[in-house]
Amino acid sequence: MSKIKPLKSVDFVTNEYTKRILTNVIGKDVIQVLSETPNKLKKLLKGLSKEQLTKRPGKNKWSITEIVSHLGDTEMIMGFRIRFALSESGSPLQPIEQDDWVKNHRYNSRDVRIALDALTAMRKFHVSIFSSLKKNELKRFGIHQQRGKETVEFMIRLLAGHDVNHLTQIEEWRKKWLGK
């Protein structure tokens, strides 16, 4: 069992985005959520054509390939932020403009399986780090330029909630494309 106890509530959260994302992991073991995401993604991608993977379901909506690529880059970014907070507690955390990343990194032209392989490798490494953290290490923090103080524990929970959010989107797109 993880040293990170499942959330019982998000009533303490004031930022609407953060509240929505953390709601996804109420009552869940976030290390387990993080561990399971790559295999869930692999199953969700199975049987989809390149056209289905790269088709956007609506205006300002990302394709499945874009979502998987975003998850990989988020893994890299959050892994860096968490390791930075662990090494230099109180450090500033740089925000990103995710839509700019999608556009400027040409996510939709990436091979989704390579993006998934990268996410899978980074995630395995990060889960091994996160699982080994002591309670005092989970309390180390960084200062996000938009959201303020974020502990390592908070960032791990946010990463897991972010996974659930995007897994749900991919499930919806998959059903839409396959008619199931």
Rosetta silent file (secondary structure, phi, psi, omega in degrees, C-alpha in Angstrom):
SEQUENCE: MSKIKPLKSVDFVTNEYTKRILTNVIGKDVIQVLSETPNKLKKLLKGLSKEQLTKRPGKNKWSITEIVSHLGDTEMIMGFRIRFALSESGSPLQPIEQDDWVKNHRYNSRDVRIALDALTAMRKFHVSIFSSLKKNELKRFGIHQQRGKETVEFMIRLLAGHDVNHLTQIEEWRKKWLGK
SCORE:     score description
SCORE:     0.000 S_00000001
   1 L     0.000  139.010 -179.901    0.000    0.000    0.000 S_00000001
   2 L   -66.170  151.133  173.145    1.214    3.462   -0.874 S_00000001
   3 L   -73.918  -11.098  178.100    2.225    5.961    1.793 S_00000001
   4 L   -90.331  110.657 -178.964   -0.142    8.326   -0.024 S_00000001
   5 L   -73.069  143.964  177.229   -3.548    7.833    1.540 S_00000001
   6 L   -59.765  141.988  175.785   -6.579    8.023   -0.762 S_00000001
   7 E   -67.335  142.382  174.975   -8.334   11.390   -0.790 S_00000001
   8 L  -101.444  -22.616 -175.856  -11.684   11.471    0.971 S_00000001
   9 L  -160.233  159.887  172.779  -12.711   14.885   -0.320 S_00000001
  10 L  -119.561   20.487 -179.295  -11.536   17.799   -2.463 S_00000001
  11 L   -60.343  -24.263 -178.934  -13.411   20.417   -0.445 S_00000001
  12 L   -76.895  -11.308 -174.641  -10.057   21.973    0.510 S_00000001
  13 L   -91.029  130.570 -179.561   -9.267   22.764   -3.150 S_00000001
  14 L  -100.893  -30.173  179.761  -10.190   26.222   -4.460 S_00000001
  15 L   -73.155  124.804 -174.773   -8.875   26.028   -8.038 S_00000001
  16 H   -62.701  -43.436  178.257  -11.670   24.603  -10.228 S_00000001
  17 H   -60.279  -49.312 -178.422   -9.360   22.733  -12.631 S_00000001
  18 H   -61.198  -41.291  178.772   -7.434   21.159   -9.763 S_00000001
  19 H   -61.989  -44.429  179.963  -10.659   20.211   -7.983 S_00000001
  20 H   -62.140  -42.971 -178.397  -12.021   18.553  -11.133 S_00000001
  21 H   -68.975  -45.325 -178.900   -8.807   16.584  -11.680 S_00000001
  22 H   -68.789  -26.046  176.433   -8.420   15.487   -8.039 S_00000001
  23 H   -58.346  -29.962 -179.635  -12.076   14.399   -7.921 S_00000001
  24 L   -64.242  -18.833 -176.376  -11.023   11.597  -10.302 S_00000001
  25 L  -118.503   15.556  174.733   -8.907    9.962   -7.579 S_00000001
  26 E   -60.004  127.559  177.914  -11.126   10.284   -4.503 S_00000001
  27 L    77.479    5.255 -176.579  -10.882    6.956   -2.678 S_00000001
  28 L  -108.857  149.784  171.557   -8.217    5.586   -5.048 S_00000001
  29 L   -78.982  108.298 -172.702   -4.642    4.447   -4.519 S_00000001
  30 H   -66.938  -29.846  176.865   -2.863    6.946   -6.772 S_00000001
  31 H   -66.607  -38.830  176.680    0.246    4.778   -7.182 S_00000001
  32 H   -65.388  -43.608  177.658   -1.975    1.976   -8.474 S_00000001
  33 H   -57.152  -49.103 -179.195   -3.736    4.393  -10.853 S_00000001
  34 H   -61.934  -40.474 -179.497   -0.371    5.561  -12.178 S_00000001
  35 H   -64.999  -35.449 -174.137    0.894    1.979  -12.520 S_00000001
  36 H   -84.665  -20.161 -173.542   -2.161    0.838  -14.477 S_00000001
  37 H   -56.132  -49.178 -178.127   -2.431    3.729  -16.946 S_00000001
  38 H   -56.954  -42.173  179.086    0.042    2.493  -19.610 S_00000001
  39 H   -68.551  -36.148  176.531   -1.698   -0.896  -19.919 S_00000001
  40 H   -63.671  -42.291  177.858   -5.124    0.744  -20.021 S_00000001
  41 H   -61.728  -44.820 -179.291   -3.914    3.001  -22.820 S_00000001
  42 H   -56.786  -44.525  179.229   -2.491    0.063  -24.751 S_00000001
  43 H   -65.727  -39.217 -178.944   -5.869   -1.704  -24.591 S_00000001
  44 H   -69.411  -28.205  179.977   -7.749    1.441  -25.620 S_00000001
  45 H   -79.570  -23.506 -175.234   -5.512    1.958  -28.672 S_00000001
  46 L   -59.660  131.003  175.680   -5.934   -1.608  -29.890 S_00000001
  47 L    85.167    1.084  178.722   -7.985   -1.925  -33.054 S_00000001
  48 L   -95.119  138.457  178.275   -8.039    1.773  -33.914 S_00000001
  49 L   -78.054  165.456  176.212   -6.871    2.934  -37.329 S_00000001
  50 H   -57.882  -39.651  178.836   -4.421    5.790  -37.843 S_00000001
  51 H   -61.888  -43.920  179.065   -7.363    7.880  -39.034 S_00000001
  52 H   -66.914  -35.602 -179.519   -9.327    7.139  -35.845 S_00000001
  53 H   -70.404  -30.665 -175.033   -6.262    7.849  -33.694 S_00000001
  54 H  -103.977   -3.722 -179.692   -5.583   11.230  -35.319 S_00000001
  55 L   -78.138  131.531  175.718   -9.165   12.435  -35.874 S_00000001
  56 L   -85.315  131.975 -176.433  -10.283   15.251  -33.619 S_00000001
  57 L   -77.367   -5.447  179.221  -13.800   14.666  -32.247 S_00000001
  58 L   177.667  172.983  178.906  -14.683   18.353  -32.319 S_00000001
  59 L   -62.773  135.037 -179.559  -13.411   21.900  -32.395 S_00000001
  60 L    61.954   22.202  174.549  -10.754   22.493  -29.724 S_00000001
  61 L  -112.324  140.708 -179.325  -10.777   18.767  -28.855 S_00000001
  62 L   -86.621  150.035  173.456   -7.631   16.674  -29.067 S_00000001
  63 L   -74.252  169.468  177.029   -7.305   13.425  -30.974 S_00000001
  64 H   -61.740  -41.993  177.817   -6.343   10.217  -29.185 S_00000001
  65 H   -60.769  -41.944  178.452   -2.782   10.543  -30.522 S_00000001
  66 H   -64.534  -38.954  178.725   -2.609   14.087  -29.194 S_00000001
  67 H   -65.350  -46.479 -179.670   -3.872   12.955  -25.786 S_00000001
  68 H   -63.090  -41.846  177.170   -1.345   10.111  -25.542 S_00000001
  69 H   -63.236  -40.834  176.642    1.477   12.445  -26.622 S_00000001
  70 H   -61.510  -42.945  178.376    0.277   14.991  -24.064 S_00000001
  71 H   -61.102  -39.484  177.851    0.313   12.312  -21.353 S_00000001
  72 H   -64.894  -44.765  178.598    3.915   11.471  -22.259 S_00000001
  73 H   -68.025  -36.651  176.601    5.032   15.080  -22.110 S_00000001
  74 H   -62.647  -38.702  177.526    3.089   15.592  -18.871 S_00000001
  75 H   -60.618  -44.243  179.214    4.923   12.598  -17.420 S_00000001
  76 H   -63.436  -47.190 -176.626    8.246   14.172  -18.335 S_00000001
  77 H   -66.119  -49.477 -178.446    7.245   17.593  -16.956 S_00000001
  78 H   -67.328  -36.134  176.329    5.679   16.330  -13.728 S_00000001
  79 H   -60.510  -42.987  177.764    8.538   13.907  -13.178 S_00000001
  80 H   -63.928  -47.227 -179.407   10.966   16.818  -13.451 S_00000001
  81 H   -59.557  -44.991 -178.509    8.879   19.012  -11.135 S_00000001
  82 H   -65.301  -45.318  179.591    8.564   16.268   -8.529 S_00000001
  83 H   -66.542  -34.383  177.265   12.252   15.399   -8.630 S_00000001
  84 H   -65.324  -45.609  178.178   13.138   19.088   -8.467 S_00000001
  85 H   -62.098  -37.763  177.945   10.905   19.543   -5.388 S_00000001
  86 H   -65.421  -39.707 -176.120   12.480   16.467   -3.803 S_00000001
  87 H   -82.789  -36.939 -175.676   15.997   17.750   -4.416 S_00000001
  88 L  -137.410   72.753 -177.004   15.443   21.460   -3.822 S_00000001
  89 L   -53.734  136.614 -179.416   12.258   21.955   -1.805 S_00000001
  90 L    94.486   -0.211 -178.424   10.706   25.366   -2.372 S_00000001
  91 E   -68.569  152.541  175.458   11.953   25.675   -5.956 S_00000001
  92 E   -70.843  144.471  178.380    9.873   27.463   -8.590 S_00000001
  93 E  -115.125  120.527 -177.747    7.829   25.221  -10.916 S_00000001
  94 L   -76.520  126.201  173.493    7.405   26.417  -14.484 S_00000001
  95 L   -77.670  164.745  174.416    3.873   26.157  -15.924 S_00000001
  96 L  -125.336  159.000  173.996    3.299   25.154  -19.543 S_00000001
  97 L  -102.505   96.506 -169.087    0.744   26.205  -22.112 S_00000001
  98 H   -59.092  -37.872  179.792   -0.546   22.762  -23.115 S_00000001
  99 H   -66.223  -33.501  174.936   -2.287   23.817  -26.327 S_00000001
 100 H   -65.622  -37.986  178.130    0.953   25.409  -27.536 S_00000001
 101 H   -63.929  -44.538  179.841    2.751   22.124  -26.831 S_00000001
 102 H   -57.999  -46.907 -177.582    0.147   20.167  -28.833 S_00000001
 103 H   -71.495  -54.263 -171.408    0.510   22.534  -31.783 S_00000001
 104 H   -74.070  -22.583  176.352    4.246   23.298  -31.710 S_00000001
 105 L   -96.244    2.917  177.221    5.342   19.720  -30.994 S_00000001
 106 L    48.966   51.923 -178.849    3.000   18.440  -33.730 S_00000001
 107 H   -50.823  -39.134 -173.524    1.536   15.762  -31.477 S_00000001
 108 H   -72.615  -13.319  177.070   -0.854   14.518  -34.153 S_00000001
 109 H   -96.055   -0.987  177.595    2.006   13.653  -36.502 S_00000001
 110 L   -77.069  155.036  171.534    3.729   11.510  -33.867 S_00000001
 111 L   -78.464  116.448 -174.683    3.538    7.729  -33.872 S_00000001
 112 H   -60.033  -31.587 -178.564    1.145    7.059  -30.989 S_00000001
 113 H   -72.636  -33.712  175.182    2.879    3.779  -30.116 S_00000001
 114 H   -67.970  -41.257  177.042    6.257    5.498  -29.722 S_00000001
 115 H   -61.114  -41.447  178.636    4.587    8.121  -27.524 S_00000001
 116 H   -66.921  -40.444  177.829    3.032    5.315  -25.454 S_00000001
 117 H   -60.913  -41.614  179.053    6.377    3.502  -25.188 S_00000001
 118 H   -64.444  -46.125  177.672    8.025    6.698  -23.900 S_00000001
 119 H   -59.233  -45.271 -177.756    5.242    7.251  -21.368 S_00000001
 120 H   -59.932  -45.285 -179.535    5.435    3.615  -20.248 S_00000001
 121 H   -65.106  -47.665  179.533    9.198    3.746  -19.641 S_00000001
 122 H   -63.326  -41.516 -177.865    9.073    7.060  -17.770 S_00000001
 123 H   -63.104  -42.946  178.998    6.047    5.963  -15.747 S_00000001
 124 H   -59.233  -43.756  179.040    7.709    2.741  -14.624 S_00000001
 125 H   -64.569  -46.156 -178.525   10.725    4.733  -13.438 S_00000001
 126 H   -65.826  -40.744  178.644    8.588    7.367  -11.699 S_00000001
 127 H   -61.113  -37.529  177.904    6.376    4.822   -9.942 S_00000001
 128 H   -64.404  -36.900  176.670    9.514    3.198   -8.531 S_00000001
 129 H   -69.066  -52.555 -175.759   10.580    6.600   -7.176 S_00000001
 130 H   -59.143  -38.342 -177.980    7.127    7.575   -5.890 S_00000001
 131 H   -68.549  -22.161 -176.347    6.626    4.208   -4.180 S_00000001
 132 H   -94.494   -3.767 -174.494    9.863    4.570   -2.243 S_00000001
 133 L   -71.130  142.329  175.864    9.219    8.046   -0.833 S_00000001
 134 L   -87.804  162.005 -177.768    9.035    8.591    2.916 S_00000001
 135 H   -54.137  -42.448 -178.773    6.317   10.731    4.507 S_00000001
 136 H   -67.384  -30.078  177.990    8.682   13.674    5.003 S_00000001
 137 H   -71.499  -34.167  178.171    9.721   13.488    1.331 S_00000001
 138 H   -65.936  -20.450 -179.281    6.074   13.646    0.232 S_00000001
 139 L   -88.929  -10.355  175.524    5.802   16.982    2.065 S_00000001
 140 L   -62.742  159.342 -170.273    8.628   18.596    0.091 S_00000001
 141 E  -150.622  165.650  170.033    7.290   21.134   -2.359 S_00000001
 142 E  -126.514  166.886  178.665    7.725   23.463   -5.274 S_00000001
 143 E  -110.927  104.323  178.850    6.101   26.804   -5.987 S_00000001
 144 E   -73.483  135.091 -174.940    3.986   26.646   -9.136 S_00000001
 145 L   -65.512  -20.596  179.700    3.828   30.047  -10.791 S_00000001
 146 L  -108.750  -35.119 -173.834    0.050   29.850  -11.230 S_00000001
 147 L  -104.743   -7.935  179.121   -1.181   27.532   -8.438 S_00000001
 148 E    85.188 -151.906 -175.300    1.286   28.297   -5.639 S_00000001
 149 E   -64.421  128.061  175.819    2.768   25.746   -3.242 S_00000001
 150 E  -131.831  119.575  177.724    2.460   22.132   -4.412 S_00000001
 151 E   -76.141  162.743  175.838    3.789   19.262   -2.335 S_00000001
 152 H   -57.929  -44.026  179.017    5.248   16.148   -3.912 S_00000001
 153 H   -58.955  -45.111  178.707    2.226   14.227   -2.605 S_00000001
 154 H   -60.523  -45.700 -178.431   -0.146   16.743   -4.209 S_00000001
 155 H   -63.848  -37.411  177.855    1.682   16.560   -7.564 S_00000001
 156 H   -65.414  -42.883  177.148    1.531   12.748   -7.556 S_00000001
 157 H   -62.665  -42.547 -179.781   -2.207   12.877   -6.873 S_00000001
 158 H   -62.385  -41.307  178.468   -2.662   15.484   -9.604 S_00000001
 159 H   -61.602  -43.604  179.060   -0.762   13.304  -12.093 S_00000001
 160 H   -65.499  -43.122  178.130   -3.004   10.316  -11.294 S_00000001
 161 H   -64.068  -35.714  176.693   -6.177   12.409  -11.587 S_00000001
 162 H   -63.410  -41.615  176.184   -4.895   13.788  -14.889 S_00000001
 163 H   -57.661  -51.252 -177.073   -4.471   10.208  -16.139 S_00000001
 164 H   -59.958  -41.835  178.583   -8.045    9.302  -15.226 S_00000001
 165 H   -55.959  -49.004 -176.335   -9.340   12.453  -16.915 S_00000001
 166 H   -78.002  -29.829  173.869   -7.642   11.614  -20.218 S_00000001
 167 H   -61.442  -41.012  178.266   -8.377    7.878  -20.051 S_00000001
 168 H   -62.029  -42.568  177.534  -12.057    8.813  -19.828 S_00000001
 169 H   -61.545  -45.816 -179.042  -11.732   11.054  -22.894 S_00000001
 170 H   -63.008  -39.524  176.859  -10.014    8.302  -24.879 S_00000001
 171 H   -59.815  -42.033  179.489  -12.733    5.816  -23.881 S_00000001
 172 H   -64.676  -45.424 -179.445  -15.362    8.274  -25.159 S_00000001
 173 H   -64.186  -41.378 -179.644  -13.534    8.863  -28.467 S_00000001
 174 H   -59.115  -47.637  178.432  -13.004    5.115  -28.901 S_00000001
 175 H   -60.333  -40.900  179.773  -16.721    4.436  -28.448 S_00000001
 176 H   -63.395  -44.433 -176.859  -17.543    7.215  -30.876 S_00000001
 177 H   -73.809  -34.670 -177.331  -15.149    5.893  -33.549 S_00000001
 178 H   -96.157   -7.923 -179.897  -16.056    2.228  -33.143 S_00000001
 179 L    69.101   26.783 -179.709  -19.759    2.748  -32.461 S_00000001
 180 L  -119.305    0.000    0.000  -19.579    0.722  -29.250 S_00000001
